[in-house]
Amino acid sequence: MVTVLARIFIKETDSPIKLRQAYGMLCGVVGILLNIFLFVGKFAAGILSNSIAITADAFNNLSDAGSSVVTLIGFKLAGTKPDTEHPFGHGRIEYVSGLVVSAVILIMGFELVTDSVDKILHPAEVDFNMVSVGILLVSILVKLYMSYYNRSIGNKIDSAAMRATATDSLSDTISTAVVLAATLVGHFTNLHIDGYCGVLVGLFIFYAGISAAKETLDPLLGQPPEEEFVEQIYRIVMAHEGIIGIHDLVVHDYGPGRQMISLHAEVPADGDILEIHDMIDQIEAELKCALYCEAVIHMDPIVTDERTAHMRKAVAQIVSQVGEELSMHDFRMVPGNTHTNLIFDVVVPYKSALKDEEVMEQIRKSIFEQIGEQYFAVIQIDKAYVR
């Protein structure tokens, strides 16, 4: 159904931001309609069967309709053009909407556990009827479909909010299946497990809410970019013969399709500065066209004579001996009358077991022992902002 509606209402030729907004709003509208449909059916089934689990599951679908409204509004606002107050656009509203959906999931999980505990303490007979069973079966199929299309479109447009909605739909599928199982067990065995199943469903929903919240909260806190995105940047930049290497890559995320990229590109120190500057402008334009981002590239001139290249290789080997996860860049040699300064930056990942001071001490000691006491290492510690 969503695929058919997408072909009717969405133009695939639109810009990525408009396309993302259109898909998000379409899924929001479909989610509202389907969840209201399920709420009406389950609420009626819960009244007919006197089942707290079915009734709670019905209100869970009503909250899902509210979550779809939040998603719809979130995508609508996220597509708003930049203004004076928000020059980088409003893309992060999509993350906020996903966080609100996660909060609703957590609240419903808590309420369901509370109601189910009360049902355990004060058990009541659950009436079995085929209408309720049929409604629950239909609900399971509908929620599976909702999880599928939300996940598919979420991956298509790389939306954490859509994936959170897909997680919510999948948790609803499992919770409804447990409710159905409790109804059947109660009918055929006369065991009153309605309340216990409600607790299990509530705990599962609570776990799903925490997982969804993490996925939507991480971009707001500032997570590193995806490895595939970083690889695309490297592939585009390094495709130019005048680029020797890349370092200090930073990606600022202001919402899907609204990234700002800054990096240092190593270029030959003896090259024509006008030609190199023209090449850098071209790379920035290519990054913008291919990745829909704004790019700022700093040129780092690198001396490429044989003596410097030999020394750079020797120091790089020492750095890797100190820690395989370490890397080096911006290498320069400044000779003097009594000693030669080897100036370079070392990238120490956050996961490294070594402290910054230990890294510098070990590298300096190894250079003194392996290269010569007339060489003094001037080290700047950097942190990696990508995986």
C-alpha positions in Angstrom: 0.0 0.0 0.0 2.8 2.5 1.0 4.6 1.7 -2.3 1.5 2.4 -4.3 0.9 5.7 -2.5 4.5 6.7 -2.9 4.3 6.2 -6.6 1.2 8.5 -6.7 2.3 11.3 -4.3 6.1 11.3 -4.3 8.3 12.5 -7.1 11.6 10.6 -7.1 13.2 13.5 -9.0 12.9 15.8 -6.0 15.9 16.9 -4.0 17.1 14.5 -1.3 15.7 16.7 1.5 12.3 17.1 -0.1 12.2 13.4 -0.9 13.0 12.5 2.7 10.3 14.9 3.9 7.7 13.4 1.5 8.5 9.8 2.6 8.4 10.7 6.3 5.1 12.5 6.0 3.5 9.7 4.0 4.5 7.1 6.5 3.2 9.3 9.3 -0.2 9.6 7.7 -0.5 5.9 7.0 0.6 5.1 10.5 -2.1 7.3 12.0 -4.8 5.7 10.0 -3.7 2.1 10.6 -3.2 2.6 14.4 -6.6 4.2 14.9 -8.1 1.3 13.0 -6.3 -1.1 15.3 -7.2 0.8 18.4 -10.9 0.7 17.6 -10.8 -3.1 16.9 -8.7 -4.0 20.0 -10.6 -1.8 22.4 -13.9 -3.5 21.3 -12.2 -6.9 21.7 -10.9 -6.0 25.1 -14.4 -4.9 26.3 -16.0 -8.1 24.9 -13.4 -10.4 26.5 -12.8 -8.5 29.8 -9.0 -8.7 29.1 -6.7 -6.1 30.6 -3.9 -7.2 28.2 -6.0 -6.7 25.1 -7.4 -3.3 26.4 -3.8 -2.1 27.2 -2.6 -3.3 23.8 -5.4 -1.2 22.3 -4.3 2.0 24.1 -0.7 1.1 23.0 -2.0 1.4 19.4 -3.6 4.7 20.3 -0.3 6.0 21.6 1.3 4.8 18.4 -1.2 7.0 16.4 0.0 9.9 18.5 3.6 8.9 17.8 2.8 8.9 14.1 1.4 12.4 14.5 4.7 13.4 16.1 6.7 11.8 13.2 4.5 13.6 10.7 5.1 17.0 12.3 8.8 16.2 12.8 9.4 15.5 9.1 7.3 18.6 8.1 9.3 20.9 10.4 12.6 19.3 9.5 12.1 20.2 5.9 11.7 23.9 6.8 14.2 26.1 5.0 17.1 27.7 7.0 16.4 31.1 8.5 18.2 33.8 10.5 17.7 32.0 13.8 18.7 28.6 12.4 21.1 29.1 9.5 21.9 25.4 9.3 18.3 24.4 8.9 15.9 22.5 11.1 16.9 18.9 10.3 17.6 17.9 13.9 13.9 18.2 14.6 13.6 14.8 13.0 15.9 13.4 15.8 13.8 15.2 18.4 10.6 13.6 17.0 12.2 10.2 17.2 13.1 10.9 20.8 9.5 11.8 21.6 8.3 8.6 20.0 10.8 6.7 22.2 9.5 8.5 25.3 5.9 7.5 24.4 7.0 3.9 24.1 8.7 4.0 27.5 5.6 5.5 29.2 3.3 2.9 27.6 5.6 0.1 28.7 5.6 1.4 32.3 1.8 1.8 32.3 1.3 -1.6 31.0 3.5 -3.2 33.6 1.6 -1.3 36.4 -1.8 -2.4 35.1 -0.7 -6.0 34.6 0.7 -6.2 38.2 -2.7 -5.0 39.4 -4.3 -7.7 37.3 -2.0 -10.4 38.9 -3.0 -9.2 42.3 -6.7 -9.1 41.4 -7.2 -11.7 38.7 -10.4 -11.7 36.7 -11.9 -14.3 34.2 -11.1 -13.6 30.6 -13.9 -14.3 28.2 -13.0 -16.2 25.1 -14.6 -15.4 21.7 -13.5 -15.8 18.1 -14.1 -12.2 17.3 -11.3 -11.1 19.7 -9.0 -13.8 18.4 -9.6 -12.7 14.8 -9.0 -9.0 15.7 -5.7 -9.9 17.4 -4.6 -12.0 14.3 -5.4 -9.1 12.0 -3.5 -6.7 14.3 -0.4 -8.9 14.2 -0.4 -8.9 10.4 -0.9 -5.2 10.2 1.8 -4.4 12.7 4.2 -6.7 10.8 3.5 -4.8 7.7 4.0 -1.5 9.4 7.3 -2.6 10.9 8.4 -3.8 7.4 7.6 -0.6 5.5 8.9 1.7 8.3 12.2 -0.2 8.4 12.5 -0.3 4.6 11.9 3.4 4.1 13.9 4.2 7.2 16.9 2.5 5.6 16.1 4.0 2.2 16.3 7.6 3.6 18.6 6.7 6.6 16.2 8.0 9.2 16.6 7.1 12.9 13.1 8.3 13.6 11.6 5.9 11.0 13.6 3.0 12.4 12.4 3.9 15.9 8.8 3.7 14.6 9.7 0.3 13.0 11.0 -0.9 16.3 7.8 0.3 18.0 5.7 -1.6 15.4 7.7 -4.8 15.9 7.4 -4.6 19.7 3.6 -4.2 19.2 3.6 -7.4 17.0 5.3 -9.4 19.7 3.1 -7.9 22.5 -0.1 -8.7 20.6 1.2 -12.2 19.9 1.8 -12.7 23.7 -1.7 -11.3 24.4 -3.2 -13.8 21.9 -1.3 -16.7 23.5 -2.5 -15.7 26.9 -6.1 -15.6 25.7 -5.8 -19.1 24.1 -4.0 -20.5 27.2 -6.7 -19.1 29.5 -9.4 -20.6 27.4 -8.0 -24.1 26.9 -6.2 -24.6 30.3 -8.1 -22.3 32.6 -4.8 -20.8 33.7 -5.1 -17.0 34.5 -1.8 -15.7 32.9 -3.3 -12.6 31.4 -1.5 -10.3 34.0 1.8 -12.1 33.7 1.8 -11.8 29.9 1.0 -8.1 30.3 4.1 -7.7 32.5 6.3 -9.5 29.9 4.8 -7.3 27.1 5.4 -4.2 29.1 9.0 -5.1 29.9 9.6 -5.8 26.2 8.1 -2.5 25.1 10.2 -0.7 27.7 13.4 -2.3 26.3 12.3 -1.4 22.8 11.8 2.2 23.9 15.3 2.4 25.4 16.9 1.0 22.2 14.9 3.5 20.0 15.8 6.4 22.3 19.5 5.6 22.1 19.4 5.6 18.3 17.7 9.0 18.1 19.7 10.5 21.0 23.2 9.6 19.7 23.0 12.1 16.7 21.9 14.8 19.0 24.8 14.2 21.3 27.3 14.1 18.4 28.1 10.6 17.2 30.8 9.9 14.7 29.7 9.6 11.0 29.0 6.3 9.4 32.0 4.4 8.1 30.5 4.3 4.6 30.1 8.1 4.6 33.8 8.6 5.6 34.9 6.1 2.9 33.0 8.1 0.3 34.8 11.3 1.4 38.2 9.6 1.2 37.4 8.1 -2.2 36.4 11.5 -3.7 39.3 13.4 -2.2 42.0 10.9 -2.9 40.9 10.4 -6.5 42.9 13.6 -7.3 46.5 13.0 -8.0 47.6 16.2 -6.3 46.4 14.9 -2.9 49.0 13.0 -0.8 46.8 12.3 2.2 43.9 13.3 4.5 43.7 14.0 8.2 41.7 15.9 10.8 38.4 15.0 9.2 35.4 16.3 11.1 31.7 15.9 10.2 29.2 18.2 11.8 25.7 16.8 11.6 22.8 19.3 11.6 20.3 16.8 10.5 19.9 14.3 7.6 21.3 15.8 4.4 22.7 18.8 6.3 26.3 17.9 7.1 29.3 20.3 7.3 32.7 18.7 6.5 36.1 20.0 7.3 39.4 18.2 6.6 43.1 18.8 6.0 44.4 17.7 2.6 48.2 17.1 2.3 49.6 18.6 -0.9 53.2 18.9 -2.3 55.0 21.9 -0.8 56.7 22.6 -4.1 53.4 22.6 -6.1 51.8 25.6 -7.8 49.6 27.2 -5.2 47.1 28.5 -7.7 46.7 25.1 -9.3 46.4 23.4 -5.9 43.8 26.0 -4.8 41.8 25.4 -7.9 41.9 21.6 -7.3 40.7 22.1 -3.7 37.8 24.2 -4.9 36.9 21.4 -7.3 37.0 18.8 -4.6 34.7 20.9 -2.3 32.3 21.2 -5.2 32.4 17.4 -5.9 31.8 16.6 -2.2 28.8 19.0 -2.2 27.3 17.4 -5.3 27.9 13.8 -4.3 27.2 13.9 -0.6 24.9 17.0 -0.3 27.1 18.6 2.2 29.2 21.8 2.7 32.9 21.1 2.7 35.9 23.2 3.9 39.3 21.9 3.1 42.6 23.2 4.6 45.7 22.7 2.6 48.7 21.2 4.4 52.0 21.5 2.4 54.2 18.4 2.7 57.9 18.3 1.9 58.5 15.4 -0.4 62.3 15.2 -0.6 64.0 11.9 -0.2 65.5 12.6 3.3 62.2 13.9 4.7 60.3 11.0 3.2 62.8 8.5 4.7 62.5 10.0 8.2 58.7 10.2 8.0 58.6 6.5 7.2 60.9 5.7 10.1 58.8 7.8 12.6 55.6 6.3 11.3 56.9 2.8 12.0 57.8 3.8 15.5 54.4 5.3 16.1 52.7 2.0 15.0 55.0 0.1 17.3 53.8 2.1 20.3 50.2 1.4 19.3 48.6 -0.2 16.2 45.6 2.1 16.6 47.8 5.2 16.5 48.5 7.2 13.3 50.7 10.2 12.3 50.4 13.2 10.1 51.7 16.7 9.5 55.3 15.6 9.6 58.0 18.3 9.3 61.8 18.5 10.0 63.5 21.6 11.3 67.3 21.1 11.4 69.5 23.1 13.8 73.1 23.3 14.8 72.9 20.9 17.8 69.7 18.9 17.0 66.8 18.4 14.6 63.2 18.8 15.6 60.8 16.3 14.2 57.4 17.9 14.4 54.3 15.9 13.8 50.8 15.1 15.1 49.7 11.7 16.5 46.0 10.7 16.5 45.1 8.8 19.7 41.6 7.2 19.5 39.3 7.5 22.5 39.4 3.7 22.9 43.2 3.6 23.2 44.4 2.1 26.5 47.4 4.5 26.4 47.2 7.9 28.0 48.3 10.9 25.9 51.4 11.5 28.1 52.4 7.8 27.8 52.1 7.9 24.0 54.4 11.0 23.7 56.9 9.6 26.2 57.2 6.2 24.4 57.5 7.8 21.0 60.2 10.2 22.1 62.1 7.4 23.8 61.9 5.2 20.7 63.1 8.0 18.4 66.0 8.7 20.8 67.0 5.0 20.8 66.3 3.9 17.2 67.0 7.0 15.1 69.4 9.1 17.1 69.9 11.3 20.1 70.2 14.4 17.9 66.6 14.1 17.0 64.0 15.6 19.2 60.2 14.9 18.8 57.8 17.7 19.1 54.4 15.9 19.3 50.8 17.3 19.1 48.2 14.8 20.2 45.0 14.8 18.1 41.7 12.9 18.7 39.8 10.9 16.0 36.4 12.3 15.2 35.6 9.4 12.8 35.4 5.7 13.4 
